[in-house]
């Protein structure tokens, strides 16, 4: 079928098209405390403003977004980011807040041993200095959020900013409804381990899922289901080739879409094109359906995909050849790439509660990125937003509410793929808030060339939750590093006062939302086992759910996985850690160097 339409045609815009924002008002000064950046001002109605809702019959899917009728200025015109004070340097609190007092200078002594101050005058000066310092400390503490930090602003636990109305962020009634609860026992035992399969070269094995019956993991030319507690094989699904894409979303009845290659990899050309789309039943291990499509940039050949997702009754896959969608029940195509798609193609989709396309349009030297919220069945755009100039790729963090991450102008500089988060109204396409994510302060990551591959960034309760980068803890000892998880209000872009503190020598890694609460992994110090905690989405208070064993053998197993090279799943007292890539195992590898496909821990049994 033909692809569904975007909003109707509108007169051309001489300034660069739909959604090109006008410059924002002057930036406020940064707020105090590590991880609490300067707050981005709220845009005027022209900034990122979407096209008007359709009033005419819509055109076929794939037509580029049409510009608004009013010319608009380029993103950031006339606007410069204020200089960021260095890490640990006292920062000023805007809106009439407290400013760090100047330290009183020591009394000057004339060269050559001039006249000393009298004892009485020295006592008076010392008393005045003490009063200034006491008052300053008191005011700083009053502005330091919930007071639950370590009491040292330079170590990143200082003040929290307020909402646009001067309130505290509206945390009352937020969170507390997660289904993961602490049982009578939080001490976990090693359940099982899965050795790395034999492979001739580095092989992708991304994709892991948990149901109430099995732990499922991508294997070599297969998907395998394992017993939750013993790790014994329950079923094996052989495939024509290697899994090359896996959805993080599954249906209510435990079906999940994957991408796989049409034939097995053979050395020396250890690469195959990713063309096949299929739906796997995780309970039975059956391939419900599989298919491929032709068209678009692939011409008469099969369309190559890079990632796949699920939203409701629709499976959607995208890549450099364009995007396609399928009925989740039977694999029938809903749309596929067109040969003449007006210079646009779907790089990929974000799924879950909604379906959002990231489209790249324009000629090579004048490309731009469009975010389109789609009807999952017809593919018709419900709203759209043109990303600012300098954005080459964009990642969908959440579809409802709609939050997108991008590295504007390649300014992040740390490989995270994130310089800013964009909070969008999914119904109108209007920009609600732009949240600047300083690469030196925040640890969330997105694979810039993938649409749905962000980690350590969670959305819930009308907030964006991200961890700070590691920084020195309260003791100042070697290896004493820690971090926090903080929240941004998606309506205003401002930080909320509450934060979760990892504690000395631990690092918080947000994994997923659990209702209105967060599930997080706590990366441990060298002599401890990792932990799983539930973080209340409002108060940000932590509850321990699971703690791994701390003996040397289990520590080495757990530490064999890297945070950014592994998948962490926690469900009902069980933690599964698995690799996303495996390589040929060296026969001479020591126990310390040993790698695993997956390890599992549990508090039950």
C-alpha positions as CSV (number, residue, x, y, z in Angstrom):
1,X,0.0,0.0,0.0
2,X,1.1,3.6,-0.4
3,X,2.6,5.3,2.6
4,X,0.4,7.6,4.6
5,X,0.4,11.4,4.5
6,X,1.9,14.2,6.5
7,X,0.1,17.5,7.1
8,X,-1.1,19.3,3.9
9,X,0.9,21.5,1.6
10,X,1.7,25.0,2.8
11,X,3.5,28.0,1.1
12,X,7.3,27.7,1.0
13,X,9.5,29.2,3.8
14,X,12.5,31.1,2.6
15,X,14.3,30.5,5.9
16,X,14.7,26.7,5.8
17,X,11.4,25.0,6.4
18,X,9.0,23.7,8.9
19,X,9.7,24.1,12.6
20,X,12.8,26.3,12.1
21,X,12.9,28.1,15.5
22,X,13.4,31.7,16.3
23,X,16.1,32.7,18.8
24,X,15.2,32.1,22.5
25,X,15.3,34.9,25.1
26,X,18.5,35.5,27.1
27,X,19.7,32.5,29.1
28,X,19.5,32.5,32.9
29,X,22.6,32.0,35.0
30,X,23.5,28.4,35.9
31,X,22.1,27.0,39.2
32,X,24.2,25.6,42.0
33,X,25.3,22.0,42.5
34,X,26.8,19.3,40.4
35,X,24.4,17.9,37.8
36,X,22.1,21.0,38.0
37,X,22.9,22.9,34.8
38,X,21.8,26.3,33.6
39,X,18.1,26.1,32.7
40,X,17.1,26.6,29.1
41,X,14.6,29.4,28.6
42,X,11.2,28.6,27.4
43,X,10.8,29.3,23.7
44,X,8.5,31.8,22.2
45,X,5.7,30.5,20.0
46,X,7.8,30.6,16.9
47,X,10.6,28.3,18.3
48,X,10.1,24.8,16.9
49,X,6.4,25.6,16.3
50,X,4.7,22.8,14.4
51,X,2.6,22.8,11.3
52,X,-1.1,23.4,11.8
53,X,-3.4,20.3,12.0
54,X,-4.5,19.0,8.7
55,X,-7.7,20.5,7.3
56,X,-7.6,18.7,3.9
57,X,-7.3,15.1,2.8
58,X,-3.7,13.9,3.5
59,X,-1.2,13.1,0.9
60,X,0.7,9.8,0.5
61,X,3.1,8.9,3.2
62,X,6.7,10.0,2.5
63,X,6.1,13.5,1.4
64,X,8.4,15.9,3.3
65,X,6.9,18.2,5.9
66,X,5.7,21.5,4.5
67,X,6.9,24.8,6.1
68,X,4.8,27.2,8.0
69,X,3.6,30.4,6.3
70,X,5.7,32.8,8.4
71,X,9.4,33.1,7.9
72,X,11.5,32.2,10.9
73,X,15.1,32.7,11.9
74,X,17.6,29.9,12.1
75,X,18.1,28.1,15.3
76,X,20.3,29.9,17.8
77,X,20.5,33.1,15.7
78,X,21.9,35.9,17.9
79,X,22.0,33.6,20.9
80,X,25.2,32.4,22.7
81,X,25.5,29.9,25.5
82,X,27.0,31.5,28.6
83,X,30.3,30.2,29.8
84,X,30.0,27.2,32.1
85,X,31.9,27.5,35.3
86,X,34.4,24.7,35.9
87,X,33.4,21.6,37.8
88,X,33.3,22.3,41.6
89,X,33.3,26.1,41.2
90,X,30.6,27.9,43.2
91,X,27.8,28.9,40.9
92,X,25.1,31.6,41.3
93,X,21.5,30.9,42.1
94,X,19.2,33.0,39.8
95,X,15.8,34.5,40.7
96,X,17.1,36.3,43.8
97,X,18.7,33.2,45.3
98,X,21.7,33.2,47.5
99,X,25.1,34.1,46.0
100,X,28.3,32.7,47.4
101,X,29.8,35.3,49.7
102,X,33.3,36.5,49.1
103,X,35.9,35.1,51.5
104,X,37.2,37.7,53.8
105,X,40.9,38.6,53.2
106,X,43.4,38.3,55.9
107,X,44.5,41.6,57.5
108,X,47.3,43.2,55.5
109,X,50.7,43.7,57.1
110,X,52.9,46.6,55.9
111,X,56.2,45.6,54.2
112,X,59.1,45.4,56.6
113,X,56.9,44.5,59.6
114,X,54.4,47.3,59.8
115,X,52.2,47.9,62.8
116,X,50.1,44.9,63.9
117,X,46.4,45.2,64.6
118,X,45.3,45.3,68.2
119,X,44.1,42.1,69.9
120,X,40.6,43.7,70.3
121,X,40.3,44.5,66.6
122,X,41.4,41.1,65.6
123,X,38.7,39.5,67.8
124,X,36.1,41.8,66.2
125,X,37.2,40.9,62.6
126,X,37.2,37.2,63.4
127,X,33.7,37.4,64.9
128,X,32.4,39.2,61.8
129,X,34.0,36.6,59.5
130,X,32.5,33.7,61.5
131,X,29.0,35.3,61.3
132,X,29.3,35.7,57.5
133,X,30.3,32.1,57.1
134,X,27.6,30.7,59.3
135,X,24.9,32.7,57.5
136,X,26.2,31.7,54.1
137,X,26.3,28.1,55.1
138,X,22.8,28.2,56.4
139,X,21.4,29.8,53.3
140,X,23.3,27.4,51.0
141,X,21.8,24.4,53.0
142,X,18.3,25.9,52.7
143,X,18.8,25.9,48.9
144,X,20.3,22.4,48.7
145,X,17.2,20.5,47.7
146,X,16.1,17.9,50.2
147,X,19.3,18.1,52.2
148,X,20.0,14.5,51.6
149,X,23.3,15.0,49.8
150,X,26.8,14.8,51.2
151,X,26.9,18.4,52.2
152,X,29.6,19.5,49.8
153,X,28.6,21.5,46.8
154,X,31.8,20.9,45.0
155,X,31.1,17.2,45.0
156,X,28.0,17.5,43.1
157,X,25.2,17.2,45.7
158,X,24.4,20.9,45.9
159,X,21.3,22.9,45.2
160,X,18.3,22.1,43.1
161,X,16.5,24.5,40.9
162,X,12.8,25.4,41.1
163,X,10.0,25.2,38.6
164,X,8.9,28.1,36.5
165,X,6.3,29.0,39.1
166,X,8.9,29.0,41.8
167,X,7.6,25.8,43.3
168,X,9.4,22.7,44.2
169,X,8.5,20.7,41.0
170,X,5.2,19.2,42.1
171,X,6.5,15.8,43.5
172,X,3.5,15.2,45.7
173,X,1.6,12.1,44.5
174,X,4.3,11.2,42.0
175,X,5.7,7.6,42.1
176,X,5.3,4.9,44.6
177,X,3.2,2.6,42.4
178,X,5.9,0.2,41.1
179,X,5.2,-3.5,41.2
180,X,8.8,-4.5,42.1
181,X,8.9,-4.7,45.9
182,X,11.5,-5.8,48.4
183,X,11.0,-9.3,49.6
184,X,12.1,-10.8,52.9
185,X,15.5,-11.6,51.4
186,X,17.5,-9.2,49.3
187,X,20.8,-11.3,49.4
188,X,21.1,-12.9,45.9
189,X,22.8,-16.1,44.9
190,X,24.3,-17.0,41.6
191,X,21.7,-18.8,39.6
192,X,23.5,-19.8,36.4
193,X,26.0,-18.7,33.7
194,X,26.0,-19.1,30.0
195,X,29.4,-19.5,28.3
196,X,30.2,-17.6,25.1
197,X,29.3,-19.7,22.1
198,X,32.0,-20.5,19.5
199,X,32.3,-17.8,16.9
200,X,35.0,-17.1,14.3
201,X,34.9,-13.4,14.8
202,X,33.1,-10.7,16.7
203,X,29.4,-11.4,16.5
204,X,26.4,-9.3,17.6
205,X,24.1,-11.0,20.2
206,X,22.0,-8.0,21.3
207,X,18.6,-8.9,22.4
208,X,17.4,-10.4,25.8
209,X,13.9,-10.6,27.3
210,X,12.3,-12.0,30.4
211,X,8.8,-13.5,30.8
212,X,7.2,-15.3,33.7
213,X,8.4,-18.6,32.1
214,X,11.8,-18.0,30.5
215,X,14.9,-15.9,30.0
216,X,15.4,-15.4,26.3
217,X,18.8,-14.6,24.7
218,X,20.1,-14.1,21.2
219,X,22.5,-16.9,20.2
220,X,24.4,-17.8,17.1
221,X,22.0,-18.0,14.2
222,X,19.3,-18.6,16.8
223,X,17.2,-17.4,19.7
224,X,17.2,-19.5,22.8
225,X,14.9,-19.7,25.8
226,X,16.3,-20.7,29.2
227,X,14.8,-21.8,32.5
228,X,14.6,-18.7,34.8
229,X,16.4,-20.3,37.8
230,X,18.5,-23.2,36.4
231,X,19.6,-21.8,33.0
232,X,18.7,-25.1,31.2
233,X,17.6,-24.8,27.6
234,X,13.8,-24.7,27.3
235,X,13.6,-24.1,23.6
236,X,15.8,-23.2,20.6
237,X,14.7,-21.3,17.5
238,X,17.1,-21.8,14.6
239,X,17.3,-19.0,12.1
240,X,18.6,-18.6,8.6
241,X,21.3,-16.2,9.8
242,X,22.4,-14.0,12.7
243,X,20.0,-11.8,14.6
244,X,20.9,-8.2,13.6
245,X,18.2,-6.2,15.3
246,X,15.9,-6.8,18.3
247,X,13.0,-4.8,19.8
248,X,13.0,-3.7,23.4
249,X,9.2,-3.9,23.4
250,X,7.1,-7.0,23.4
251,X,3.3,-7.7,23.1
252,X,1.2,-8.5,26.1
253,X,1.3,-12.2,25.1
254,X,5.1,-12.2,25.0
255,X,5.8,-11.8,21.3
256,X,8.7,-9.7,20.1
257,X,9.9,-8.6,16.6
258,X,13.5,-9.2,15.5
259,X,15.7,-8.7,12.4
260,X,17.9,-11.4,11.1
261,X,20.2,-12.2,8.1
262,X,19.0,-14.3,5.2
263,X,22.1,-16.6,5.3
264,X,24.8,-17.6,7.7
265,X,28.1,-15.7,8.0
266,X,31.1,-17.3,6.4
267,X,34.7,-16.2,6.7
268,X,36.5,-14.3,5.4
269,X,33.6,-11.9,4.5
270,X,32.1,-12.1,7.9
271,X,29.1,-9.9,7.1
272,X,25.6,-10.3,5.7
273,X,22.9,-7.8,5.0
274,X,20.1,-7.4,7.5
275,X,16.9,-7.9,5.5
276,X,14.6,-10.3,7.3
277,X,11.9,-9.3,9.7
278,X,10.2,-11.8,12.0
279,X,8.0,-12.2,15.1
280,X,9.1,-14.6,17.9
281,X,6.8,-16.1,20.5
282,X,8.9,-16.1,23.6
283,X,6.7,-18.6,25.4
284,X,6.8,-21.3,22.8
285,X,10.0,-20.4,20.9
286,X,8.1,-20.4,17.5
287,X,8.7,-18.0,14.7
288,X,5.2,-16.7,14.2
289,X,6.0,-15.1,10.8
290,X,8.9,-13.7,8.8
291,X,9.1,-11.5,5.7
292,X,11.2,-9.0,3.7
293,X,10.3,-6.1,1.4
294,X,11.8,-4.5,-1.7
295,X,11.7,-0.9,-2.9
296,X,13.0,2.5,-2.0
297,X,16.8,2.9,-2.2
298,X,17.1,-0.9,-2.5
299,X,15.4,-0.9,-5.9
300,X,14.5,-4.5,-6.8
301,X,16.7,-5.8,-4.0
302,X,15.7,-6.4,-0.4
303,X,15.5,-3.4,1.8
304,X,18.2,-3.4,4.5
305,X,17.2,-2.5,8.0
306,X,19.2,-1.4,11.0
307,X,16.6,-1.6,13.8
308,X,13.1,-2.8,14.6
309,X,10.5,-1.8,17.2
310,X,6.9,-2.5,18.2
311,X,3.9,-0.2,18.9
312,X,0.5,-1.7,19.5
313,X,-0.4,-3.9,16.5
314,X,2.4,-2.6,14.3
315,X,6.0,-3.7,13.8
316,X,8.2,-1.0,12.3
317,X,11.7,-1.3,10.9
318,X,14.0,1.4,9.5
319,X,17.5,2.0,8.1
320,X,19.4,3.7,5.3
321,X,17.1,2.1,2.7
322,X,14.0,3.6,4.4
323,X,11.3,2.4,6.7
324,X,8.6,-0.3,6.5
325,X,5.8,-1.4,8.8
326,X,4.0,-4.7,9.3
327,X,0.9,-6.1,11.0
328,X,2.1,-7.6,14.2
329,X,-0.3,-10.5,13.9
330,X,0.6,-11.8,10.5
331,X,3.5,-9.7,9.0
332,X,1.4,-8.2,6.2
333,X,3.0,-4.9,5.1
334,X,1.4,-1.6,6.2
335,X,3.8,0.5,4.3
336,X,7.3,0.3,2.7
337,X,9.9,2.6,1.2
338,X,8.9,4.3,-2.1
339,X,11.3,4.8,-5.0
340,X,10.5,8.5,-5.2
341,X,10.0,9.6,-1.6
342,X,10.6,13.4,-2.2
343,X,14.2,13.2,-0.9
344,X,13.1,11.8,2.5
345,X,13.5,8.4,4.2
346,X,12.7,7.0,7.6
347,X,16.0,6.3,9.5
348,X,14.1,4.4,12.1
349,X,11.3,4.4,14.6
350,X,10.7,4.7,18.3
351,X,8.0,2.4,19.7
352,X,6.2,1.6,22.9
353,X,3.0,3.5,23.7
354,X,3.3,5.5,20.4
355,X,5.1,5.2,17.1
356,X,7.5,8.0,16.2
357,X,9.5,8.2,12.9
358,X,12.8,10.0,12.6
359,X,13.0,11.1,8.9
360,X,16.0,12.6,7.1
361,X,15.2,14.9,4.2
362,X,16.9,17.2,1.7
363,X,20.0,17.0,-0.5
364,X,23.4,15.9,0.8
365,X,24.6,19.5,1.6
366,X,21.2,20.7,2.9
367,X,19.8,17.8,5.0
368,X,17.5,18.2,7.9
369,X,15.9,15.8,10.4
370,X,12.1,15.6,11.0
371,X,10.4,14.0,14.0
372,X,6.9,12.6,13.1
373,X,4.4,11.2,15.5
374,X,2.6,8.5,13.5
375,X,-0.7,6.7,13.6
376,X,0.7,3.2,14.1
377,X,-1.8,1.5,11.8
378,X,-2.0,3.9,8.9
379,X,1.3,5.7,9.3
380,X,-0.3,9.1,8.9
381,X,1.6,11.8,10.7
382,X,-0.3,13.2,13.7
383,X,2.3,15.9,14.4
384,X,5.8,16.8,13.4
385,X,8.8,18.8,14.5
386,X,11.8,20.0,12.5
387,X,15.0,19.5,14.4
388,X,17.4,22.5,14.5
389,X,20.2,23.1,12.1
390,X,23.2,21.0,12.9
391,X,21.3,17.8,13.8
392,X,22.4,14.9,11.7
393,X,20.7,12.1,13.7
394,X,18.1,12.0,16.5
395,X,17.1,9.3,19.0
396,X,13.7,8.7,20.5
397,X,13.9,8.4,24.3
398,X,10.1,8.1,24.8
399,X,7.1,8.3,22.5
400,X,4.5,9.2,25.1
401,X,5.4,11.7,26.4
402,X,7.6,12.4,23.4
403,X,11.2,13.1,24.2
404,X,14.0,13.1,21.6
405,X,17.8,13.3,22.1
406,X,20.3,14.8,19.7
407,X,23.9,16.0,19.4
408,X,23.4,19.4,17.9
409,X,26.3,20.4,15.8
410,X,28.4,17.5,17.1
411,X,28.9,19.6,20.3
412,X,28.8,16.8,22.9
413,X,32.3,15.7,22.1
414,X,32.2,12.6,24.3
415,X,30.6,10.0,22.1
416,X,27.4,10.0,24.1
417,X,25.3,11.2,21.1
418,X,23.6,13.8,23.4
419,X,24.0,17.5,23.7
420,X,20.3,18.3,24.2
421,X,17.0,16.6,25.0
422,X,13.8,18.0,23.3
423,X,10.5,17.6,25.1
424,X,7.7,17.7,22.5
425,X,4.0,17.7,22.6
426,X,3.2,14.6,20.7
427,X,-0.3,15.9,19.7
428,X,0.8,19.2,18.3
429,X,4.5,18.8,17.6
430,X,5.2,22.0,19.7
431,X,8.4,22.2,21.6
432,X,7.7,22.3,25.3
433,X,11.3,22.5,26.6
434,X,14.9,22.1,25.4
435,X,17.1,20.5,28.1
436,X,20.8,21.0,27.7
437,X,22.8,18.0,28.8
438,X,26.4,19.0,29.5
439,X,28.6,16.0,28.5
440,X,30.8,16.6,31.5
441,X,27.9,16.3,33.9
442,X,25.5,13.7,32.5
443,X,26.1,10.0,31.7
444,X,23.1,9.1,29.5
445,X,24.0,7.7,26.1
446,X,22.4,7.3,22.7
447,X,23.9,5.6,19.7
448,X,23.7,8.5,17.3
449,X,23.1,6.4,14.2
450,X,20.3,4.5,15.9
451,X,16.8,5.8,16.6
452,X,15.9,3.6,19.6
453,X,19.1,2.8,21.4
454,X,19.4,5.2,24.3
455,X,20.4,3.9,27.7
456,X,20.4,5.5,31.2
457,X,17.7,8.0,30.2
458,X,14.2,7.3,31.5
459,X,10.9,9.1,31.1
460,X,8.0,8.9,33.5
461,X,5.8,11.1,35.8
462,X,6.2,14.0,33.3
463,X,10.0,13.9,34.0
464,X,13.2,13.0,32.3
465,X,15.5,11.1,34.7
466,X,19.3,10.9,34.0
467,X,22.4,10.1,36.0
468,X,25.3,12.4,36.6
469,X,28.8,11.5,35.6
470,X,30.9,9.9,38.4
471,X,32.7,12.4,40.6
472,X,34.7,12.3,43.9
473,X,32.7,11.1,46.9
474,X,32.6,12.5,50.4
475,X,35.8,10.8,51.7
476,X,38.1,12.0,48.9
477,X,39.9,8.6,49.0
478,X,41.2,6.9,45.9
479,X,38.4,5.0,44.2
480,X,35.7,6.9,46.2
481,X,33.6,7.9,43.2
482,X,29.8,8.3,43.2
483,X,27.0,9.9,41.3
484,X,23.3,10.9,41.5
485,X,20.1,10.5,39.4
486,X,18.2,13.7,38.9
487,X,15.0,14.7,37.2
488,X,14.0,17.4,34.7
489,X,10.4,18.7,34.4
490,X,9.3,18.0,30.8
491,X,7.0,21.0,30.8
492,X,9.5,23.6,31.9
493,X,12.9,21.9,31.4
494,X,13.9,22.7,34.9
495,X,15.4,20.3,37.4
496,X,13.3,19.1,40.3
497,X,14.7,19.4,43.8
498,X,14.8,15.7,44.7
499,X,17.7,13.5,43.6
500,X,18.8,9.9,44.3
501,X,22.3,9.6,45.7
502,X,24.3,6.4,44.9
503,X,26.4,6.6,48.0
504,X,30.2,6.5,48.3
505,X,31.9,4.1,45.8
506,X,28.6,3.2,44.1
507,X,27.3,4.4,40.7
508,X,23.6,4.5,39.8
509,X,22.7,3.2,36.3
510,X,18.9,3.7,35.6
511,X,17.5,0.7,33.8
512,X,13.8,1.1,33.3
513,X,10.6,2.6,34.7
514,X,8.4,0.5,36.9
515,X,5.1,2.3,37.0
516,X,6.0,5.7,38.5
517,X,9.3,4.4,40.0
518,X,12.7,3.7,38.6
519,X,14.6,0.4,38.6
520,X,18.4,1.0,38.8
521,X,21.6,-1.0,38.9
522,X,24.2,0.1,41.4
523,X,27.7,-0.6,40.0
524,X,29.7,-1.6,43.1
525,X,33.2,-1.0,44.4
526,X,35.8,-3.7,43.8
527,X,35.0,-5.6,47.0
528,X,31.2,-5.7,46.8
529,X,28.5,-7.2,44.6
530,X,26.2,-5.0,42.5
531,X,22.7,-4.0,43.7
532,X,19.3,-3.5,42.2
533,X,17.3,-0.7,43.8
534,X,13.9,0.8,43.3
535,X,13.9,4.6,43.3
536,X,10.6,6.4,44.2
537,X,9.8,8.6,41.2
538,X,8.8,11.5,43.5
539,X,10.9,11.5,46.6
540,X,13.8,9.7,44.9
541,X,14.3,7.5,48.0
542,X,15.9,4.2,47.3
543,X,14.8,0.7,48.4
544,X,17.2,-2.2,48.1
545,X,15.7,-5.1,46.0
546,X,18.7,-7.3,45.4
547,X,22.4,-7.5,46.3
548,X,24.8,-9.8,44.5
549,X,27.3,-12.0,46.3
550,X,30.7,-10.3,47.1
551,X,33.0,-13.3,46.9
552,X,35.8,-13.1,44.4
553,X,34.4,-15.7,41.9
554,X,31.1,-13.9,41.6
555,X,32.7,-10.5,41.5
556,X,34.8,-11.5,38.6
557,X,31.7,-12.8,36.7
558,X,29.8,-9.6,37.3
559,X,32.7,-7.4,36.4
560,X,33.4,-9.2,33.2
561,X,30.5,-7.1,31.7
562,X,30.9,-3.5,30.9
563,X,28.1,-1.1,31.6
564,X,27.9,0.2,28.0
565,X,28.4,-3.3,26.5
566,X,25.8,-5.3,28.3
567,X,22.1,-5.6,28.8
568,X,20.7,-5.6,32.4
569,X,17.2,-7.1,33.1
570,X,15.5,-7.2,36.5
571,X,12.2,-8.9,37.1
572,X,10.7,-10.3,40.3
573,X,13.8,-10.9,42.3
574,X,16.0,-12.0,39.4
575,X,18.8,-10.1,37.7
576,X,20.1,-11.1,34.2
577,X,23.3,-9.5,32.7
578,X,24.1,-10.4,29.1
579,X,26.5,-9.4,26.4
580,X,25.6,-7.5,23.2
581,X,28.7,-8.7,21.3
582,X,30.8,-11.8,21.7
583,X,34.2,-12.7,20.3
584,X,36.4,-15.7,19.8
585,X,37.5,-17.0,23.2
586,X,41.3,-17.3,23.7
587,X,42.3,-20.7,25.0
588,X,44.9,-19.2,27.3
589,X,42.4,-16.8,28.9
590,X,42.6,-16.7,32.7
591,X,39.6,-16.9,35.0
592,X,39.8,-13.1,35.4
593,X,39.7,-12.7,31.6
594,X,36.8,-15.2,31.0
595,X,33.7,-13.8,29.3
596,X,30.1,-15.0,29.4
597,X,27.1,-14.8,27.2
598,X,25.0,-14.2,30.3
599,X,24.9,-14.6,34.1
600,X,21.9,-14.7,36.4
601,X,21.3,-14.0,40.1
602,X,18.3,-14.4,42.2
603,X,16.9,-14.0,45.7
604,X,14.6,-16.9,45.5
605,X,15.3,-20.6,46.3
